[in-house]
Amino acid sequence: MRYILVSVLLGVCLIPLISHSAEDQILIDPLKYSSLEQALSIWTPVMGKDAISLLGVEQNGLRMKDISGDTYEANNTHKAVFLRKPRFKEPYFIEVMVSEFNPPERYGQAGLVAWKDQDHYIRATMGFNPAGVECLGEFGGQTSSRGVLSIFPEKNPRTMVLRMEVLERSVRAAFSFDRTVWFAQGGFTLPGENKTGEYFEGYGIMGVAGGASGVPLFSNWTEGPLSSYHDDEFEGNDLSPSWRIGQANSGWGRDKTRIQLKNGMLFLHPFPGSDIYLGNENYPYISQPAPAENKWEMEIAFREFDPLAAGRFNKAGLVLWQDSRHFLSVSLVADEEGDRMYCEALSPGDRKHIFGVVRGGFRPREKTHAFFRLKRLAPDKYEANLSYDYREWLLLGEFHNPLYEPELRLFASGDIFIQYPQEYDFSPCFDYIRQVPEPKDAE
């Protein structure tokens, strides 16, 4: 039996100044420079020469000496923004470690930024007082954010790794304490037909809304290509490298999350109180990029989904997640109040129905196999189907939602009143996920 828990402290290893392996296509810069001049050969201060004095070269990385000022709508008094050019083409990821950051100011924050100018950027930051994280986008001087999320149960200062995933039209953000489990901060799709490779001037580190005390240390800058989608039968003892373990909140309940691979099955045991609904994303998952083709069809299978397990409105299924405002979720639901189970499809961002909800496939609450088929008809058009016996298929609906380059998540959640009851044992079992081949006579 193998469990993956989410409480491992990140270890630090010594690595060369810059390493770039052609074999694994990963670039690592520990940010340990011999002089400020060497650092400035890579990092460009956005606010010009006057900002150079804010960057300090230390034995363990780059220190921002002062993060006062801010860039937020009409407030543009920021100073500490430093950029570099990426080494990869989309899709790729960027990561940086932030440590020793303990801002006394309420909104003091530091982290990663994708930067065009002071009115057009995406930032993924940590810090704050009390401790929290945020993913914020500003476009045309108008900001959007999921809000500053508290870090449960952590406090400052705490070492974190911040991550941005840069795709052709969007940027996603996450953080981790151990580079094993990643907590989603949010994401944004660029307005109009803009492409990230043309839109942003560069990517880098920033600090804002703080001061000159408790300032952050940056180290271990890492870049690499994103993995691509792969079918999975969940054989063996380890998840395939294409998957990442994640959770859609700031860490509450992570000590109760378990992931188990056993007998060719994937078991997801969520924490009590987790849920996914309109405006509410609070659940554990494993994720990988969805297929890149404009048209595809995929199938997932459950074995012995148990709607009688303790908990109210337990759910399990898949999510296509584009950004903080656009996703498509298809899941089995145990409805305790009605003594029944059903399939629920959610589509926030749907152009026809801003908050689309569809329920179907009602049946008594009893253990069952189940199969989903999700079809991409176009990057903004999807179809979902359900079967309990693999013979009769129920059309759940057609969803118009601009999911141009989504992340695919297999998830489980359980909404109950009592936190951490001993009898909570909901662990839905996924048999496989795979693409359905096109008919041979298809054009």
C-alpha positions in Angstrom: 0.0 0.0 0.0 1.4 3.4 -1.0 0.2 6.7 0.2 1.4 10.1 -1.0 1.0 12.6 1.8 1.4 16.4 1.6 3.5 17.3 4.6 7.1 16.8 3.3 9.5 19.6 3.9 11.4 20.7 0.8 15.1 19.8 0.9 17.8 22.0 -0.5 20.6 20.7 -2.7 23.7 22.4 -4.1 23.7 22.9 -7.8 26.0 24.6 -10.3 25.5 28.3 -11.2 23.5 27.5 -14.3 22.8 24.0 -15.6 21.0 23.1 -18.7 20.7 19.5 -19.6 19.8 18.7 -23.2 18.6 15.3 -22.1 15.9 16.4 -19.6 15.5 20.0 -20.9 15.6 21.7 -17.5 17.4 24.9 -16.8 18.4 25.6 -13.2 19.9 28.9 -12.0 20.5 28.9 -8.2 20.7 32.7 -8.3 24.1 32.6 -6.6 26.2 35.2 -8.4 29.8 36.4 -7.8 28.8 40.0 -8.2 25.9 42.4 -8.8 27.3 43.0 -12.3 27.0 39.3 -13.1 23.4 39.2 -11.8 22.5 42.3 -13.9 23.8 40.5 -17.0 20.7 38.2 -16.6 18.2 40.4 -14.7 16.9 43.7 -16.0 15.4 46.2 -13.5 12.0 47.3 -14.9 12.2 50.7 -13.2 15.7 51.5 -14.6 19.0 52.2 -13.0 17.5 53.7 -9.8 16.2 50.3 -8.9 19.5 48.5 -9.1 20.3 49.2 -5.5 17.2 47.2 -4.4 18.8 44.0 -5.6 21.3 42.4 -3.3 23.7 39.5 -4.2 24.1 37.1 -1.2 25.7 33.7 -0.7 22.3 31.8 -1.0 20.6 33.9 -3.6 19.2 37.3 -4.6 17.8 39.5 -1.9 15.3 42.3 -2.5 16.4 45.0 0.0 13.2 47.0 -0.2 9.7 46.2 -1.6 7.9 49.4 -0.9 5.5 50.8 -3.4 3.0 48.9 -5.5 1.5 48.4 -8.9 -2.2 48.0 -8.6 -4.7 49.8 -10.9 -3.9 53.5 -10.7 -1.3 53.0 -8.0 2.0 52.6 -9.7 4.8 53.3 -7.2 6.5 50.0 -7.5 10.3 49.7 -7.8 11.4 46.1 -7.2 10.6 44.3 -10.4 13.4 42.4 -12.2 12.9 40.4 -15.5 14.7 37.9 -17.6 14.0 36.3 -20.9 12.6 32.7 -20.9 14.7 29.9 -22.4 11.8 27.9 -23.8 8.8 28.3 -26.0 5.3 27.7 -24.8 4.2 25.6 -23.0 6.8 25.7 -20.3 7.0 26.3 -16.5 9.0 28.7 -14.3 9.7 28.1 -10.6 11.5 30.0 -7.9 12.1 29.4 -4.2 11.3 32.2 -1.8 12.5 32.1 1.8 13.2 34.3 4.9 10.2 36.5 4.0 8.3 37.9 6.9 6.5 41.1 6.0 5.1 43.2 8.9 2.8 45.0 6.4 -0.6 43.5 5.7 -0.1 43.4 1.9 3.6 42.9 1.7 4.2 40.3 -1.0 6.8 38.8 -3.3 7.0 36.2 -6.0 6.8 35.6 -9.8 5.6 38.0 -12.4 4.7 37.8 -16.1 5.2 41.5 -17.2 4.2 43.7 -20.1 3.9 47.0 -18.3 2.5 48.4 -15.1 -1.0 48.1 -16.3 -0.7 44.6 -18.0 0.8 41.8 -15.9 0.1 38.6 -14.0 1.7 38.0 -10.6 1.8 35.0 -8.3 2.9 36.1 -4.8 3.2 35.0 -1.2 3.8 36.8 2.1 1.1 39.0 3.5 0.2 39.4 7.1 -1.4 37.1 8.2 0.3 34.7 5.8 -1.3 34.1 2.5 -0.9 33.8 -1.3 -2.5 35.4 -4.3 -2.6 35.2 -8.1 -3.6 38.6 -9.6 -3.9 39.8 -13.2 -4.1 43.4 -14.3 -5.2 44.2 -17.9 -5.8 47.7 -19.1 -5.5 49.0 -15.5 -8.3 46.7 -14.3 -7.4 44.0 -11.8 -8.8 40.5 -11.2 -8.0 38.1 -8.4 -9.3 35.1 -6.5 -8.4 37.0 -3.4 -5.6 36.7 -0.8 -5.9 33.1 0.4 -4.7 32.2 3.9 -2.0 29.5 4.1 -3.4 26.8 6.3 -1.9 26.2 8.8 1.4 27.9 8.0 2.8 31.2 9.2 5.6 33.5 8.0 8.4 33.1 7.4 8.1 29.8 5.4 10.1 28.6 2.5 7.9 28.1 -0.6 8.4 27.3 -4.3 6.2 29.4 -6.6 5.4 28.2 -10.1 4.0 29.7 -13.3 2.9 27.6 -16.3 3.1 29.7 -19.4 0.9 28.5 -22.3 0.1 30.0 -25.6 -2.8 32.2 -24.4 -2.8 31.8 -20.6 -0.7 31.7 -17.4 -1.4 29.5 -14.4 0.1 29.7 -10.9 0.7 27.4 -8.0 2.9 27.0 -4.9 4.4 24.1 -3.1 6.3 23.4 0.2 8.0 20.3 -1.2 7.7 20.3 -5.0 5.6 17.2 -4.6 2.1 18.6 -3.9 1.1 21.9 -5.7 -1.6 24.2 -4.5 -3.4 26.1 -7.3 -3.3 29.9 -6.8 -5.2 30.8 -9.9 -4.7 31.6 -13.6 -5.6 34.0 -16.4 -6.3 33.8 -20.1 -5.0 36.9 -22.0 -7.7 39.2 -23.3 -8.6 39.0 -27.0 -6.4 37.0 -29.3 -3.2 37.9 -27.5 -0.4 35.3 -27.2 2.0 35.1 -24.2 5.1 35.0 -26.4 4.3 38.3 -27.9 2.4 39.9 -25.0 4.9 39.8 -22.2 8.2 41.6 -22.1 9.7 39.1 -19.8 9.2 37.0 -16.6 10.8 37.5 -13.3 10.7 38.3 -9.6 9.0 41.2 -7.8 8.2 42.6 -4.4 5.5 45.1 -3.6 3.3 46.7 -0.9 5.9 46.1 1.8 9.0 47.8 3.2 12.7 47.2 4.0 12.2 44.7 6.8 11.5 41.0 6.6 12.4 41.1 2.9 12.5 38.0 0.6 15.4 35.9 -0.6 15.0 34.3 -4.0 16.9 31.1 -5.1 16.7 28.1 -7.4 15.2 29.6 -10.5 14.1 26.7 -12.7 12.6 26.5 -16.2 11.5 23.6 -18.3 8.9 22.4 -20.9 5.6 21.2 -19.7 4.7 17.5 -20.1 2.1 16.4 -22.6 -1.1 14.3 -22.1 -0.7 10.5 -21.7 -3.3 7.8 -21.3 -3.0 5.9 -18.0 -4.1 2.5 -16.8 -2.7 3.3 -13.3 -0.5 0.2 -13.2 2.6 0.0 -10.9 3.3 1.8 -7.7 4.0 5.3 -8.9 2.1 7.9 -10.9 3.5 8.5 -14.3 5.7 11.6 -14.7 2.9 13.4 -16.7 0.8 13.8 -13.5 1.2 16.4 -10.8 -0.4 16.1 -7.4 -2.5 19.2 -6.5 -5.1 20.8 -4.4 -7.4 23.7 -5.2 -6.9 25.7 -2.0 -4.1 27.0 0.2 -3.6 23.8 2.1 -6.5 23.3 4.5 -7.2 19.6 5.0 -4.1 18.4 3.2 -3.1 16.2 6.2 -6.2 14.1 5.5 -5.6 13.7 1.7 -4.4 10.3 0.5 -3.5 9.0 -3.0 -3.1 5.3 -3.4 -2.2 3.2 -6.5 -3.2 -0.4 -6.0 -4.1 -3.3 -8.3 -4.2 -1.1 -11.4 -6.5 1.4 -9.8 -6.1 5.0 -8.6 -7.8 5.8 -5.2 -8.3 9.4 -4.2 -9.3 10.0 -0.6 -10.3 13.7 -0.1 -10.4 15.6 3.1 -13.8 16.2 4.7 -15.3 19.6 3.8 -13.8 19.6 0.3 -16.1 20.6 -2.6 -16.4 21.9 -6.1 -19.3 24.0 -7.1 -20.0 27.4 -8.6 -17.5 29.8 -7.1 -16.1 27.1 -4.8 -12.9 25.1 -5.6 -11.6 23.2 -2.6 -10.5 19.7 -3.5 -7.5 17.4 -4.1 -6.6 16.1 -7.5 -3.9 14.8 -9.9 -3.4 16.8 -13.1 -1.8 16.8 -16.5 -2.2 18.9 -19.6 -5.3 18.0 -21.7 -4.7 16.7 -25.2 -3.4 19.5 -27.4 -5.5 18.7 -30.5 -8.5 20.9 -31.5 -10.7 17.8 -31.5 -10.5 14.8 -29.2 -12.6 12.4 -27.1 -11.5 10.8 -23.8 -13.0 8.3 -21.5 -12.5 7.6 -17.8 -13.8 4.6 -15.8 -14.8 4.2 -12.2 -14.9 0.9 -10.4 -17.2 0.4 -7.5 -18.0 4.0 -6.9 -19.6 3.9 -3.4 -22.3 6.6 -2.8 -23.0 5.1 0.6 -19.7 6.1 2.1 -19.9 8.5 5.0 -20.2 12.1 3.9 -22.7 14.5 2.3 -22.6 15.1 -1.4 -19.3 13.2 -2.0 -18.1 13.8 -5.6 -15.5 12.4 -7.9 -14.8 13.0 -11.6 -12.7 15.1 -13.9 -12.2 18.9 -14.4 -11.0 20.7 -17.5 -9.5 23.8 -15.9 -8.5 26.8 -18.1 -8.3 29.7 -15.6 -9.9 31.1 -12.4 -13.1 31.9 -14.2 -13.4 29.1 -16.8 -13.6 25.4 -16.1 -15.8 22.3 -16.9 -16.4 19.7 -14.3 -18.1 16.3 -14.8 -18.6 14.2 -11.6 -20.6 11.5 -9.9 -22.4 12.8 -6.8 -23.9 11.0 -3.8 -27.0 13.0 -2.7 -27.6 12.0 0.8 -30.7 14.2 1.3 -32.5 12.6 -1.7 -31.1 9.1 -1.1 -30.0 9.0 -4.7 -26.9 9.5 -6.9 -26.4 11.3 -10.2 -24.0 13.0 -12.5 -23.3 16.7 -12.2 -21.8 18.9 -14.9 -20.6 22.5 -14.0 -19.5 25.0 -16.6 -18.6 28.4 -15.1 -17.7 30.8 -17.9 -20.2 29.1 -20.3 -21.1 31.8 -22.9 -24.7 30.7 -23.1 -25.2 30.1 -19.4 -22.8 32.0 -17.3 -23.2 29.5 -14.5 -24.1 26.3 -16.2 -25.2 23.4 -14.1 -26.6 20.1 -15.5 -27.7 17.0 -13.5 -28.6 13.7 -15.0 -28.2 9.9 -14.7 -30.2 9.7 -11.5 -30.3 6.3 -9.8 -30.5 4.8 -6.3 -27.5 5.2 -4.0 -25.7 1.9 -4.5 -22.2 0.8 -5.6 -21.7 1.0 -9.3 -19.3 1.1 -12.2 -19.5 4.3 -14.2 -18.0 5.7 -17.4 -17.6 9.3 -18.6 -16.9 10.3 -22.2 -15.8 13.9 -22.7 -15.6 15.1 -26.3 -13.9 18.3 -27.5 -15.7 19.5 -30.6 -13.7 22.7 -30.7 -11.5 24.7 -28.2 -14.6 26.4 -27.0 -17.2 23.6 -27.4 -17.5 20.3 -25.4 -19.9 17.4 -25.0 -20.2 15.1 -22.0 -21.8 11.6 -21.8 -22.3 9.1 -19.0 -22.9 5.3 -18.8 -23.3 2.9 -16.0 -23.0 -0.3 -18.1 -20.9 0.8 -21.1 -23.9 0.0 -23.4 -26.4 2.8 -22.9 -25.0 6.3 -22.9 -26.7 9.4 -21.6 -25.9 12.8 -23.2 -25.4 15.2 -20.3 -25.1 18.3 -22.5 -23.1 20.4 -24.8 -21.0 23.2 -23.2 -19.8 26.4 -24.8 -16.8 27.5 -22.8 -13.5 29.0 -24.0 -11.2 26.3 -22.6 -8.4 26.8 -25.1 -5.5 25.0 -23.4 -6.9 23.4 -20.2 -5.3 21.4 -17.5 -7.0 18.0 -16.9 -7.7 17.0 -13.3 -9.0 13.8 -11.8 -10.5 14.8 -8.4 -12.5 13.7 -5.4 -14.3 15.8 -2.8 -16.6 15.3 0.2 -18.8 17.9 1.8 -19.7 17.1 5.4 -20.5 19.0 8.6 -18.0 17.6 11.0 -14.3 18.1 10.4 -12.2 14.9 10.3 -14.7 12.3 11.5 -13.1 8.9 12.1 -15.6 7.2 9.9 -14.9 9.3 6.8 -13.6 6.7 4.3 -14.8 8.0 0.8 -12.1 6.8 -1.7 -13.4 6.7 -5.3 -11.5 4.3 -7.6 -10.4 5.3 -11.1 -9.7 2.4 -13.4 -8.2 4.3 -16.4 -8.2 7.5 -18.5 -7.6 7.2 -22.2 -8.4 8.9 -25.5 -11.0 7.2 -27.7 -9.6 6.6 -31.2 -11.4 8.3 -34.1 -13.4 5.9 -36.4 -11.3 4.8 -39.3 -13.6 6.4 -41.8 -13.4 9.8 -40.0 -12.1 12.5 -42.2 
